[in-house]
Amino acid sequence: MSSDFFGKLSKSIKEGEPVIICEFPLQERYRILQYICQCCSNLGTKCYLWNLGQEIIKQVEYFNNRGVCFQDFEGYTSTPVQELKDYFRILKFWDNYQGGGVLIIENLHPWISANVPQETQFFLLSEWVKSNLLNLSFTKCASAPIKCAIVLGSQVDLHPELAAQVPLLTQELPDTSEILIALNEEAEEILPPKFSKMDTLCIARSAVGLYVSDFIKGLKLINFHDDDSSEEIAKKLLQYKIKLLNKIYEIEFIPPPSVPLGGLELMQEAFKKFKRLFSPLAKAYKLRVPKGIMLVGPPGTGKSHSAKVCSQILGVPLILVDWGNFRSYGNEAERRLKKLLKLADRLNEVVIYFDDFDKGFAGDDDLARRLAGQLLTWMQERTSDVIVIASVNRMEWLPPELTRAGRFDYLYKVDLPNYGERHSIFKLHGARFDERFCSGDPYTEEEWRRLLKETNRCVGAEIQTIIERAAATTFCQMFPEDITVPTHGELPPLEISVAMLLEERRQINPLAIREADRVESMRNKADLQALPSSKKDDSIYAIAHVDIFGE
């Protein structure tokens, strides 16, 4: 439970606010009921609960040995429903109720939203609910006993009329200190007694990005033993967190990966510089990590892979997001983006990567502009150490304000790989299948020159495909029929020949040749605005090193 959230809620109740609207995740419902009950107990007033499912009022109390308990409240009786607004007669009842207390009301949020469907009955019912809440909000009286209605629900999109009159409190993701408090409360039942304060802090840090209820549930679900160290428990909890975040946010959240990268030395050097900016010394000099990095270039040149390398160099987690998918969420898009950015802020040191960033703006519609505005505002105002990386194919699709200084501070052109980079990419992917690439160089310089010349204008993704297909074809030639995997002895090595690679190359028509006009347009526009990500090719295979006179 966020201490700030609960502190504001307690203060609002004490100050006599007649109506308070609270936004919270459903998994935190029990904990919020517990805290409201405790608050009411401290204030010497009663706590009640009503929701649309039961249509009755329950008196709610919290006991340390029994938890949250419910009792029937005789002062409110359910009557037959004559018309739709009778489902919410609780609002009229509470307005006329002469007693005091705190009434928790659930399931009202669809009717107090800013985007209520214009269907006649739903719209009229929404107006009736909003009017009654506004009437309740005008009954504040400092001298009277506490009488407060707390409207609970998730995904609040409050109507402007209510937003101007009724306080809205939102439960944010807890920070490490708040998780640590919750962990200490539950430690005796969950953790081995041997753990020190540093051990519990290690576990709490691994849970950042989760709500307390999810964190406690995760600890109870993961399989750990009394002799496990805090680091081992933290690793298991991290795996639980990754699965849960991927499911809730529909993203790909991964810890710092371990991936090789061939070429793009200038961009890698920049990432290493950014890593220094995470240090306390850099912060003492008021230095900050860049707000955003944009990778511009044709498809398949390694932009997504570069984001993983950045995460690896910085040693921070990576959040992979398909920006174009946000448009498919329709009216939910802005809420989902806001929720995702809040997660990134709470995780703090993290890389968030928006793939195919330009495709979200291809339609130039109102939704795309709103999403861009929301992202830009967050990038401008945020104080967390989140690095935003976005990949772009066509810069002309982007709104001009996206690429100005202060938003995306660095623009890098990720171009078609040069001869030296293609040589590195061949060796990296070849080592997955042919051990000769790991221990040395299986081809002569002449063979390499021929292979690199034939794969001119091939991007990294196409080279990877050539190698994978050549490895598969080589395997099928070695073993024309299925045989049993030998239990003793070593398997014969799989050796990929230059001839096989060239054959597979002939069966592929590279995008840079197939769509030459479009690809050259992308490259030329990137040249005008972006920094080079690769050094000048100084390998022995560079064209400049070819002796055309045969000397």
NUMAR-955436 format. One record per residue (C-alpha): x, y, z. Coordinates in Angstrom, 2 decimals. Layout:
R       c1       c2       c3
R        X        Y        Z
...
! end
This chain:
R       c1       c2       c3
R     0.00     0.00     0.00
R     1.37     3.38    -0.92
R     1.92     5.33     2.31
R     1.33     8.57     0.41
R    -1.99     7.28    -0.90
R    -3.14     6.12     2.53
R    -1.92     9.32     4.20
R    -3.93    11.47     1.77
R    -6.97     9.24     2.22
R    -6.80     9.44     6.03
R    -6.34    13.21     5.89
R    -9.32    13.65     3.54
R   -11.57    11.62     5.85
R   -10.44    13.57     8.94
R   -11.02    16.90     7.18
R   -14.62    15.93     6.52
R   -14.58    15.35     2.77
R   -18.08    13.99     2.01
R   -17.04    12.15    -1.18
R   -13.63    10.72    -2.13
R   -12.94     8.79    -5.35
R   -10.10     6.26    -5.25
R    -8.41     4.50    -8.16
R    -6.60     1.29    -7.29
R    -5.74    -2.10    -8.85
R    -8.25    -4.83    -8.06
R    -5.61    -7.08    -6.50
R    -5.16    -4.46    -3.76
R    -8.86    -4.46    -2.77
R    -8.44    -6.42     0.45
R    -5.54    -4.28     1.63
R    -7.45    -1.05     0.96
R   -10.48    -2.34     2.87
R    -8.14    -3.24     5.71
R    -6.58     0.22     5.85
R    -9.91     2.06     5.65
R   -11.25    -0.09     8.50
R    -8.17     0.69    10.59
R    -8.56     4.38     9.83
R   -12.23     4.30    10.90
R   -11.27     2.47    14.09
R    -8.68     5.13    14.92
R   -11.25     7.88    14.29
R   -13.92     6.09    16.36
R   -16.39     5.81    13.51
R   -18.01     2.90    11.69
R   -17.18     1.54     8.25
R   -19.72     0.19     5.74
R   -19.46    -1.48     2.33
R   -21.88    -1.57    -0.61
R   -21.37    -2.91    -4.10
R   -23.58    -3.55    -7.09
R   -23.15    -7.31    -6.80
R   -24.71    -7.61    -3.33
R   -26.96    -4.51    -3.31
R   -26.90    -4.55     0.50
R   -24.78    -2.74     3.07
R   -22.30    -4.65     5.20
R   -20.61    -3.28     8.29
R   -16.87    -3.91     7.98
R   -14.32    -4.31    10.76
R   -10.71    -5.40    10.92
R    -9.28    -7.63    13.63
R    -5.60    -8.57    13.87
R    -6.37   -12.24    14.46
R    -9.24   -12.59    11.97
R    -8.61   -10.00     9.26
R   -11.46    -8.12     7.56
R   -14.89    -9.22     8.82
R   -18.37    -8.42     7.48
R   -21.66    -8.14     9.39
R   -25.18    -7.38     8.21
R   -26.33    -3.76     8.55
R   -29.98    -3.62     9.46
R   -30.43     0.06     8.65
R   -30.63    -0.55     4.88
R   -33.03    -2.93     3.17
R   -33.06    -3.91    -0.47
R   -36.33    -3.28    -2.35
R   -37.52    -4.51    -5.76
R   -36.05    -2.63    -8.72
R   -38.68    -0.58   -10.56
R   -36.34     1.35   -12.86
R   -32.61     1.38   -13.64
R   -31.69     4.11   -11.18
R   -33.05     1.92    -8.36
R   -29.86    -0.12    -8.67
R   -28.05     2.90    -7.18
R   -30.58     3.93    -4.55
R   -27.69     3.64    -2.11
R   -26.75     7.22    -3.08
R   -30.13     8.60    -2.01
R   -30.03     6.49     1.14
R   -26.62     7.82     2.17
R   -27.67    11.40     1.41
R   -30.61    11.07     3.81
R   -28.86     8.89     6.41
R   -28.71    10.69     9.76
R   -25.90     8.61    11.22
R   -22.17     8.93    10.62
R   -19.46     6.68     9.31
R   -17.56     5.87     6.16
R   -19.44     4.16     3.32
R   -17.33     2.35     0.73
R   -19.12     2.18    -2.64
R   -17.83    -0.10    -5.40
R   -18.69    -0.54    -9.11
R   -19.65     3.07    -9.88
R   -16.76     4.01   -12.17
R   -18.36     3.08   -15.53
R   -21.14     5.60   -14.80
R   -18.89     8.50   -13.73
R   -16.45     8.26   -16.64
R   -15.62    11.08   -19.05
R   -16.38     8.74   -21.96
R   -19.85     7.45   -21.14
R   -21.61     5.80   -24.12
R   -24.29     8.02   -25.61
R   -26.83     5.20   -25.61
R   -29.92     6.80   -24.04
R   -30.54     4.67   -20.94
R   -26.88     4.35   -19.98
R   -26.32     8.10   -20.49
R   -29.36     9.08   -18.39
R   -28.36     6.71   -15.61
R   -24.84     8.13   -15.69
R   -26.22    11.66   -15.34
R   -28.35    10.54   -12.39
R   -25.36     8.93   -10.63
R   -23.10    11.97   -11.22
R   -25.79    14.37    -9.97
R   -26.24    12.42    -6.76
R   -22.52    12.25    -6.12
R   -22.26    16.00    -6.67
R   -25.15    16.54    -4.22
R   -23.30    14.44    -1.65
R   -20.11    16.41    -2.23
R   -21.84    19.69    -1.26
R   -22.83    18.43     2.20
R   -19.45    19.00     3.87
R   -19.90    20.16     7.47
R   -16.94    20.43     9.84
R   -19.06    20.29    13.01
R   -21.05    17.18    12.13
R   -19.86    13.58    12.78
R   -17.72    12.07    10.05
R   -19.88    11.07     7.11
R   -17.88    10.13     4.03
R   -18.59     8.13     0.87
R   -15.49     6.53    -0.68
R   -15.98     5.41    -4.29
R   -13.53     2.58    -5.06
R   -12.65     1.16    -8.46
R    -9.95     0.61   -11.05
R    -9.24     2.44   -14.33
R   -10.83     5.76   -13.38
R   -11.45     8.26   -16.16
R   -13.33    10.86   -14.14
R   -15.90    13.16   -15.75
R   -14.75    16.83   -15.68
R   -17.77    17.91   -13.59
R   -16.81    15.48   -10.83
R   -13.07    16.06   -11.21
R   -13.57    19.74   -10.40
R   -15.52    19.02    -7.20
R   -14.49    15.63    -5.82
R   -10.92    14.69    -4.81
R    -9.42    11.78    -6.77
R    -6.72     9.69    -5.09
R    -4.72     7.19    -7.14
R    -2.71     4.36    -5.66
R     0.66     4.32    -7.40
R     3.16     1.50    -7.56
R     5.06     1.28    -4.24
R     8.73     2.16    -3.98
R    11.38     0.04    -2.27
R    10.75     1.51     1.20
R     7.01     0.79     0.99
R     7.63    -2.78    -0.21
R    10.13    -3.23     2.62
R     7.54    -2.16     5.22
R     5.02    -4.68     3.84
R     7.69    -7.38     3.71
R     8.66    -6.82     7.35
R     4.99    -7.14     8.34
R     4.76   -10.52     6.60
R     8.35   -11.71     7.14
R     7.64   -14.10    10.01
R     5.14   -16.08     7.91
R     7.09   -16.05     4.62
R    10.85   -15.67     5.00
R    13.38   -17.77     6.91
R    14.13   -16.22    10.35
R    17.87   -16.04     9.57
R    17.46   -13.11     7.15
R    19.00    -9.78     8.07
R    17.82    -6.29     7.10
R    20.13    -6.36     4.07
R    18.63    -9.70     2.98
R    15.07    -8.36     3.10
R    16.20    -5.20     1.28
R    17.66    -7.36    -1.51
R    14.32    -9.15    -1.91
R    12.32    -5.90    -1.75
R    14.41    -4.32    -4.51
R    13.70    -7.25    -6.84
R     9.95    -6.60    -6.41
R     9.94    -2.96    -7.57
R     7.28    -2.65   -10.28
R     4.79    -4.86    -8.44
R     1.93    -3.90    -6.14
R     2.29    -5.17    -2.58
R    -0.43    -7.82    -2.97
R     1.27    -9.23    -6.09
R     4.62    -9.17    -4.32
R     3.37   -11.07    -1.24
R     1.49   -13.54    -3.45
R     4.62   -14.09    -5.53
R     6.72   -14.84    -2.45
R     4.17   -17.40    -1.32
R     3.97   -19.03    -4.76
R     7.65   -19.36    -5.65
R     9.32   -22.54    -4.54
R    12.19   -21.72    -2.21
R    13.75   -23.52     0.72
R    14.89   -22.35     4.14
R    18.51   -22.70     3.11
R    18.09   -20.45     0.04
R    19.98   -17.17     0.17
R    18.27   -13.82    -0.29
R    19.90   -13.55    -3.75
R    18.39   -16.89    -4.80
R    14.94   -15.85    -3.58
R    15.31   -12.48    -5.34
R    16.13   -14.24    -8.63
R    13.06   -16.47    -8.34
R    10.90   -13.48    -7.48
R    12.30   -11.62   -10.50
R    11.20   -14.46   -12.79
R     7.72   -14.29   -11.26
R     7.70   -10.52   -11.77
R     8.75   -10.80   -15.42
R     5.91   -13.21   -16.22
R     3.36   -11.07   -14.39
R     4.42    -7.76   -15.97
R     4.42    -9.30   -19.46
R     0.86   -10.49   -18.85
R    -0.51    -7.32   -17.25
R     1.08    -4.75   -19.55
R     1.25    -6.87   -22.73
R     4.94    -6.10   -23.13
R     8.19    -8.04   -23.19
R    10.07    -7.27   -20.00
R    13.49    -8.88   -19.85
R    16.49    -8.56   -17.52
R    19.77    -7.28   -19.00
R    20.38    -9.71   -21.89
R    23.64   -11.18   -23.07
R    23.77   -10.66   -26.83
R    26.64   -10.14   -29.29
R    26.66    -7.34   -31.83
R    28.75    -7.03   -34.93
R    29.69    -3.44   -35.85
R    27.99    -0.18   -34.79
R    31.04     0.73   -32.69
R    30.21     4.45   -32.42
R    26.79     3.74   -30.97
R    28.21     1.18   -28.53
R    30.74     3.75   -27.34
R    27.87     6.18   -26.68
R    26.01     3.56   -24.63
R    29.14     3.05   -22.50
R    29.25     6.80   -21.87
R    25.58     6.78   -20.84
R    26.34     4.06   -18.30
R    28.70     6.47   -16.52
R    25.80     8.91   -16.16
R    23.96     6.49   -13.85
R    26.70     6.89   -11.23
R    26.23     8.96    -8.04
R    29.26    11.04    -9.06
R    27.55    12.07   -12.31
R    24.42    12.99   -10.36
R    26.54    15.08    -8.00
R    27.49    17.11   -11.07
R    23.77    17.32   -12.00
R    24.31    15.20   -15.11
R    21.47    13.09   -16.50
R    21.09    10.18   -18.87
R    19.63    11.19   -22.27
R    15.87    11.44   -22.44
R    15.63     9.59   -25.74
R    17.64     7.86   -28.45
R    16.23     7.33   -31.94
R    17.59     4.63   -34.24
R    16.88     5.42   -37.88
R    17.39     3.14   -40.86
R    15.96     0.49   -43.19
R    14.31    -2.66   -41.78
R    16.57    -5.52   -40.70
R    19.67    -3.42   -40.01
R    19.76    -4.33   -36.31
R    17.82    -1.56   -34.56
R    15.94    -3.91   -32.20
R    19.14    -5.83   -31.53
R    20.89    -2.55   -30.72
R    18.33    -1.80   -28.01
R    19.16    -5.15   -26.38
R    22.86    -4.33   -26.58
R    22.16    -0.98   -24.91
R    20.37    -2.77   -22.07
R    23.30    -5.16   -21.80
R    25.94    -2.41   -21.69
R    23.99    -0.35   -19.16
R    23.19    -3.40   -17.03
R    19.51    -2.45   -16.65
R    16.26    -4.24   -17.63
R    14.65    -3.76   -21.03
R    10.98    -3.19   -21.85
R    10.11    -4.02   -25.47
R     6.95    -2.38   -26.82
R     5.41    -2.38   -30.28
R     4.35     1.26   -30.56
R     2.03     0.56   -33.47
R    -0.05    -1.74   -31.25
R    -1.19     1.17   -29.11
R    -3.42     2.38   -31.91
R    -5.24    -0.96   -31.88
R    -6.33    -0.33   -28.28
R    -8.57     2.56   -29.39
R    -9.89     4.57   -26.45
R    -7.79     2.43   -24.10
R    -4.53     3.48   -25.75
R    -3.82     6.56   -23.65
R    -4.62     4.80   -20.39
R    -2.36     1.89   -21.29
R     0.50     4.21   -22.23
R     0.10     6.19   -19.01
R     0.18     2.97   -16.99
R     3.26     1.75   -18.83
R     5.15     5.01   -18.31
R     4.32     4.92   -14.60
R     5.81     1.42   -14.45
R     8.98     2.65   -16.17
R     9.24     5.57   -13.74
R     8.94     3.27   -10.74
R    11.54     0.85   -12.11
R    13.72     3.96   -12.62
R    16.90     2.60   -14.22
R    15.43     0.84   -17.24
R    15.47     1.00   -21.05
R    12.07     1.22   -22.74
R    12.19     0.40   -26.44
R     9.41     1.39   -28.86
R     9.70    -0.73   -31.98
R     8.41     0.59   -35.33
R     7.81     3.97   -33.71
R     6.97     5.67   -37.00
R     4.16     3.25   -37.88
R     2.07     4.65   -35.05
R     1.97     7.98   -36.89
R     1.38     6.70   -40.43
R    -2.32     7.56   -40.28
R    -1.75    11.08   -38.94
R    -4.97    10.76   -36.94
R    -6.05    12.32   -33.67
R    -5.15     9.27   -31.59
R    -1.57     9.28   -32.89
R    -1.20    12.96   -31.99
R    -2.60    12.42   -28.48
R    -0.26     9.49   -27.85
R     2.70    11.50   -29.12
R     1.74    14.43   -26.91
R     1.42    12.19   -23.88
R     4.83    10.62   -24.48
R     6.52    13.96   -25.15
R     5.10    15.51   -21.98
R     6.35    12.57   -19.94
R     9.80    12.68   -21.56
R    10.03    16.42   -20.88
R     8.92    16.29   -17.24
R    10.14    12.94   -15.93
R    12.83    12.80   -13.26
R    13.54     9.05   -13.40
R    16.60     7.54   -15.11
R    14.61     5.89   -17.90
R    16.23     5.78   -21.33
R    13.74     5.75   -24.21
R    14.89     4.15   -27.46
R    12.70     4.24   -30.55
R    13.32     2.60   -33.92
R    12.21     4.42   -37.05
R    12.20     3.48   -40.74
R    10.58     6.60   -42.19
R    11.34     9.84   -40.39
R     8.91    11.81   -42.57
R     6.01    10.11   -40.77
R     7.04    11.58   -37.41
R     5.68    14.88   -36.06
R     8.52    17.47   -36.21
R     8.31    18.16   -32.46
R     9.41    14.59   -31.72
R    12.91    15.09   -33.05
R    13.73    18.47   -31.59
R    16.38    18.82   -28.87
R    15.19    17.89   -25.40
R    13.04    14.98   -26.57
R    15.19    12.53   -28.51
R    18.65    13.85   -27.71
R    20.53    11.41   -29.95
R    19.61    10.21   -33.44
R    21.71     7.38   -34.91
R    21.63     6.10   -38.44
R    21.69     2.30   -38.42
R    22.71     1.65   -42.00
R    23.35    -1.32   -44.26
R    26.39    -3.16   -42.82
R    29.73    -2.49   -44.50
R    32.20    -5.23   -45.49
R    33.83    -5.45   -42.08
R    30.50    -5.52   -40.29
R    29.13    -8.23   -42.57
R    32.25   -10.28   -41.82
R    31.52    -9.91   -38.06
R    27.84   -10.79   -38.51
R    28.73   -13.94   -40.51
R    31.12   -15.04   -37.77
R    28.64   -14.36   -34.95
R    25.81   -16.38   -36.50
R    28.09   -19.00   -38.01
R    29.43   -19.85   -34.54
R    25.96   -21.06   -33.56
R    26.28   -24.04   -35.92
R    29.91   -24.42   -37.06
R    32.52   -24.69   -34.29
R    35.27   -23.57   -36.65
R    33.94   -20.00   -36.36
R    34.54   -20.13   -32.59
R    38.16   -21.26   -32.70
R    39.37   -19.42   -35.77
R    38.53   -18.42   -39.32
R    37.28   -21.29   -41.52
R    37.63   -19.43   -44.83
R    40.52   -17.91   -46.72
R    40.70   -14.19   -47.37
R    39.81   -14.78   -51.00
R    36.73   -16.80   -50.02
R    35.65   -14.11   -47.61
R    36.02   -11.41   -50.25
R    33.84   -13.36   -52.64
R    31.19   -14.02   -49.96
R    31.13   -10.43   -48.74
R    30.91    -9.10   -52.29
R    27.96   -11.37   -53.10
R    26.15   -10.27   -49.93
R    26.56    -6.56   -50.60
R    23.38    -4.67   -49.56
R    22.27    -7.58   -47.36
R    21.22    -6.49   -43.87
R    22.00    -8.40   -40.69
R    18.64   -10.18   -40.60
R    19.17   -11.47   -44.15
R    22.69   -12.70   -43.36
R    21.28   -14.54   -40.35
R    18.69   -16.20   -42.60
R    21.36   -17.21   -45.14
R    23.43   -18.91   -42.44
R    20.45   -20.68   -40.85
R    19.30   -22.02   -44.22
R    22.82   -23.09   -45.18
R    23.20   -24.90   -41.84
R    19.88   -26.71   -42.36
R    20.82   -27.76   -45.91
R    24.25   -28.97   -44.76
R    22.61   -31.06   -42.03
R    20.20   -32.68   -44.49
R    23.11   -33.59   -46.77
R    25.07   -35.10   -43.86
R    22.06   -37.13   -42.67
R    19.75   -37.99   -45.60
R    17.67   -40.13   -43.26
R    16.79   -39.87   -39.58
R    19.12   -41.79   -37.31
R    19.24   -42.28   -33.58
R    21.33   -39.74   -31.71
R    24.41   -41.67   -30.55
R    24.72   -42.05   -26.78
R    28.49   -42.45   -26.91
R    31.08   -40.51   -28.84
R    30.85   -37.12   -30.44
R    28.60   -36.03   -33.28
R    30.37   -35.31   -36.56
R    30.91   -31.53   -36.92
R    28.57   -29.49   -39.06
R    30.73   -27.50   -41.45
R    29.11   -24.80   -43.57
R    30.91   -24.21   -46.86
R    31.21   -20.94   -48.74
R    29.54   -22.61   -51.72
R    26.51   -23.45   -49.58
R    26.26   -19.87   -48.30
R    26.48   -18.49   -51.83
R    23.77   -20.89   -52.99
R    21.44   -19.72   -50.24
R    22.31   -16.12   -51.05
R    21.20   -16.65   -54.65
R    17.79   -17.74   -53.39
R    17.26   -14.50   -51.45
R    16.44   -11.13   -52.98
R    17.58    -8.52   -50.41
R    15.17    -5.78   -49.46
R    17.73    -3.09   -50.33
R    17.73    -4.41   -53.92
R    14.07    -5.39   -54.14
R    12.88    -2.02   -52.78
R    15.92     0.04   -53.76
R    14.09     3.36   -54.16
R    12.38     3.17   -50.77
R    15.49     1.97   -48.94
R    17.69     4.69   -50.47
R    15.08     7.29   -49.50
R    15.23     6.06   -45.89
R    19.03     6.14   -45.90
R    19.23     9.61   -47.41
R    16.78    11.13   -44.92
R    18.66     9.49   -42.04
R    21.90    10.99   -43.36
R    20.47    14.49   -43.05
R    19.51    14.27   -39.36
R    21.22    11.34   -37.66
R    24.71    10.58   -36.43
R    26.59     7.61   -37.89
R    26.50     4.51   -35.69
R    29.46     2.81   -37.40
R    33.06     3.84   -37.90
R    34.59     4.01   -41.33
R    35.29     0.49   -42.55
R    38.96    -0.12   -41.80
R    38.88    -3.92   -42.05
R    41.04    -5.85   -44.52
R    37.87    -6.50   -46.50
R    37.02    -2.83   -47.01
R    36.79    -1.73   -50.64
R    39.56     0.80   -50.01
R    41.91    -2.08   -49.17
R    41.34    -3.97   -52.41
R    44.40    -3.76   -54.71
R    42.72    -3.25   -58.07
R    46.08    -3.31   -59.86
R    46.96    -6.76   -58.51
R    50.20    -5.58   -56.89
! end
